[in-house]
């Protein structure tokens, strides 16, 4: 089974494709359509971005469940804003629309990931592409580890050690692109690939029920 993991980077998306034999191929691509092109031969693809938008003003149940499980790391999970908020041209406008629809403004961080969310809203989403969250993946893969921040040396080492329970660590990062991605982005992509592999084997947890107004699954796959 070929699986892939995807994480956002400033220039677009970093993609790891994990093939039988634990070989890992890396690429950095500019947009969601390019991700779908480079992963077209995969059985399952995990993406670290909201793929489905909330139905109505309430937060997605998947995010509520994920935040509860993340505990002190819940700040790594940004609430997905409604489509009307994503369409706002400025942060001030987005906050105004969000207050009208949900009763509260959005964070600046949430506004800044809006283009990444819109990128995936603009493509036709195959059924084998699922939403995953790296911090959920790491904590499920290695529940015995008390993870430090992912941008710290200790945190990076812990995440590599966790992934070594799945893949040979010598194969993980050897062929990372020289430019366009950072270590924490690459590790997040590998974590989403792990969740995608579990989903492809029908072993994954699916947090949250239902589908959005466009028929996309509202679940976060772990």
C-alpha positions as CSV (number, residue, x, y, z in Angstrom):
1,X,0.0,0.0,0.0
2,X,1.3,3.5,-1.0
3,X,0.3,6.3,1.4
4,X,1.2,9.9,1.6
5,X,1.3,12.7,4.2
6,X,0.9,16.4,3.5
7,X,1.8,19.5,5.5
8,X,1.7,23.2,4.6
9,X,4.9,25.2,4.0
10,X,5.3,28.8,2.9
11,X,5.7,27.9,-0.8
12,X,2.8,25.4,-0.8
13,X,2.9,21.9,0.5
14,X,5.5,19.3,1.5
15,X,4.5,15.8,0.5
16,X,6.0,12.5,1.6
17,X,5.0,9.3,-0.2
18,X,5.6,6.1,1.7
19,X,5.9,2.9,-0.4
20,X,6.1,-0.7,0.6
21,X,9.5,-1.4,2.0
22,X,9.4,1.8,4.0
23,X,10.9,3.9,1.2
24,X,10.0,7.6,1.5
25,X,9.9,10.0,-1.5
26,X,9.7,13.8,-0.8
27,X,8.4,16.7,-2.9
28,X,7.4,20.3,-2.4
29,X,4.5,21.5,-4.6
30,X,2.7,24.8,-5.0
31,X,-0.9,24.0,-4.5
32,X,-3.5,21.3,-3.6
33,X,-4.0,20.2,-7.2
34,X,-0.3,19.5,-7.5
35,X,-0.6,17.5,-4.3
36,X,-3.3,15.4,-5.8
37,X,-1.2,14.9,-9.0
38,X,1.9,13.7,-7.1
39,X,-0.2,11.4,-4.9
40,X,-2.4,10.0,-7.6
41,X,-1.0,6.5,-7.1
42,X,-1.6,6.4,-3.4
43,X,-4.2,4.4,-1.6
44,X,-4.6,6.9,1.2
45,X,-3.4,10.5,1.7
46,X,-3.5,12.4,5.0
47,X,-3.5,16.2,4.9
48,X,-2.9,18.6,7.8
49,X,-5.5,21.2,6.9
50,X,-9.3,21.3,7.4
51,X,-10.8,19.7,4.3
52,X,-14.5,20.2,5.3
53,X,-16.1,23.4,6.6
54,X,-18.5,23.7,9.6
55,X,-22.2,23.2,9.0
56,X,-23.7,26.3,10.5
57,X,-22.2,28.4,13.3
58,X,-21.1,25.6,15.6
59,X,-17.5,24.3,15.7
60,X,-17.0,20.9,14.1
61,X,-17.4,18.1,16.5
62,X,-14.2,16.5,15.2
63,X,-12.3,19.6,16.5
64,X,-14.0,19.5,19.9
65,X,-13.1,15.9,20.4
66,X,-9.5,16.4,19.1
67,X,-9.0,19.4,21.4
68,X,-10.2,17.5,24.4
69,X,-7.7,14.7,23.6
70,X,-4.8,17.1,22.9
71,X,-5.2,18.7,26.3
72,X,-2.4,21.2,26.8
73,X,-1.5,20.9,23.1
74,X,-4.9,22.0,22.0
75,X,-3.5,25.3,20.8
76,X,-2.1,23.5,17.8
77,X,-5.6,22.9,16.5
78,X,-7.2,26.0,15.0
79,X,-11.0,26.2,14.7
80,X,-12.2,25.9,11.1
81,X,-14.1,29.1,10.2
82,X,-17.3,29.0,8.1
83,X,-17.0,29.6,4.4
84,X,-18.3,33.2,4.8
85,X,-15.4,34.0,7.1
86,X,-12.9,32.4,4.8
87,X,-14.1,34.6,2.0
88,X,-13.5,37.9,3.9
89,X,-10.7,39.9,2.3
90,X,-9.1,41.3,5.5
91,X,-8.6,40.2,9.0
92,X,-11.0,42.9,10.3
93,X,-13.7,41.9,7.8
94,X,-13.2,38.2,8.8
95,X,-13.6,39.0,12.5
96,X,-16.7,41.0,11.8
97,X,-18.3,38.2,9.8
98,X,-17.2,35.7,12.4
99,X,-18.8,37.7,15.2
100,X,-22.0,37.9,13.3
101,X,-22.1,34.2,12.5
102,X,-20.6,32.6,15.6
103,X,-20.5,35.3,18.3
104,X,-16.8,35.7,18.4
105,X,-13.8,36.8,16.3
106,X,-11.2,34.5,14.8
107,X,-7.5,34.6,15.7
108,X,-4.9,36.1,13.4
109,X,-3.3,32.7,13.0
110,X,-6.6,31.2,11.8
111,X,-7.0,34.1,9.3
112,X,-3.5,33.4,8.0
113,X,-4.2,29.7,7.2
114,X,-7.3,30.8,5.3
115,X,-5.6,30.6,1.9
116,X,-4.4,27.1,2.7
117,X,-8.0,26.0,3.5
118,X,-9.3,27.8,0.4
119,X,-6.7,26.0,-1.7
120,X,-8.2,22.6,-0.8
121,X,-11.8,23.9,-1.2
122,X,-11.0,24.7,-4.8
123,X,-10.2,21.1,-5.8
124,X,-12.4,18.1,-6.4
125,X,-11.5,16.0,-3.3
126,X,-11.0,12.2,-3.8
127,X,-12.5,9.9,-1.2
128,X,-9.0,8.5,-0.3
129,X,-7.8,12.0,0.8
130,X,-8.5,12.5,4.5
131,X,-7.9,15.2,7.1
132,X,-5.3,14.4,9.8
133,X,-3.7,16.3,12.6
134,X,0.0,15.7,13.3
135,X,-0.1,16.3,17.1
136,X,-3.0,13.8,17.4
137,X,-1.0,11.3,15.3
138,X,2.2,11.6,17.3
139,X,0.3,11.3,20.6
140,X,-1.5,8.2,19.4
141,X,1.6,6.6,17.9
142,X,3.6,7.2,21.1
143,X,1.2,7.7,24.0
144,X,4.0,7.2,26.6
145,X,5.9,10.3,25.4
146,X,5.4,13.8,27.0
147,X,6.1,15.8,23.8
148,X,8.0,19.0,24.0
149,X,7.3,21.8,21.4
150,X,7.9,20.6,17.9
151,X,10.3,23.5,17.1
152,X,12.6,22.5,19.9
153,X,15.5,20.0,19.6
154,X,14.0,17.8,22.2
155,X,10.6,17.9,20.5
156,X,12.1,17.0,17.1
157,X,14.0,14.1,18.7
158,X,10.9,12.8,20.4
159,X,8.9,12.9,17.1
160,X,11.6,11.1,15.2
161,X,11.7,8.5,17.9
162,X,8.0,8.1,17.7
163,X,8.0,7.7,13.9
164,X,10.8,5.1,14.3
165,X,8.1,2.8,15.8
166,X,6.6,2.8,12.3
167,X,9.5,3.3,9.8
168,X,13.2,2.9,9.8
169,X,14.5,6.3,10.9
170,X,17.3,6.0,8.4
171,X,14.7,6.1,5.6
172,X,12.7,9.0,7.0
173,X,14.5,12.2,6.1
174,X,17.4,11.2,3.9
175,X,16.0,12.7,0.7
176,X,14.3,15.8,2.1
177,X,14.3,18.7,-0.5
178,X,17.2,21.0,0.1
179,X,14.8,24.0,0.0
180,X,11.2,24.7,0.7
181,X,10.6,22.8,4.0
182,X,11.7,22.7,7.6
183,X,12.3,19.7,9.8
184,X,9.1,20.2,11.8
185,X,7.0,20.4,8.6
186,X,8.6,17.1,7.3
187,X,7.9,15.4,10.6
188,X,4.3,16.6,10.5
189,X,3.9,15.2,7.0
190,X,5.2,11.8,8.1
191,X,2.8,11.8,11.0
192,X,-0.2,12.5,8.7
193,X,1.0,9.7,6.5
194,X,1.0,7.3,9.5
195,X,-2.7,8.2,10.1
196,X,-3.4,7.8,6.4
197,X,-1.9,4.3,6.5
198,X,-4.1,3.4,9.5
199,X,-7.1,4.7,7.6
200,X,-6.1,2.7,4.5
201,X,-6.0,-0.5,6.7
202,X,-9.4,0.3,8.3
203,X,-7.6,0.7,11.7
204,X,-7.9,4.4,12.2
205,X,-10.2,6.3,14.6
206,X,-12.5,8.8,12.9
207,X,-13.3,11.7,15.2
208,X,-16.6,13.4,14.5
209,X,-19.6,12.3,12.4
210,X,-21.1,13.4,9.2
211,X,-20.3,15.5,6.1
212,X,-20.4,19.1,5.3
213,X,-22.7,21.0,2.9
214,X,-20.5,19.8,-0.1
215,X,-20.5,16.2,1.0
216,X,-17.0,16.2,2.4
217,X,-16.3,14.1,5.5
218,X,-16.1,16.2,8.7
219,X,-13.9,13.7,10.4
220,X,-10.3,14.0,11.6
221,X,-8.6,10.7,11.0
222,X,-6.1,9.4,13.6
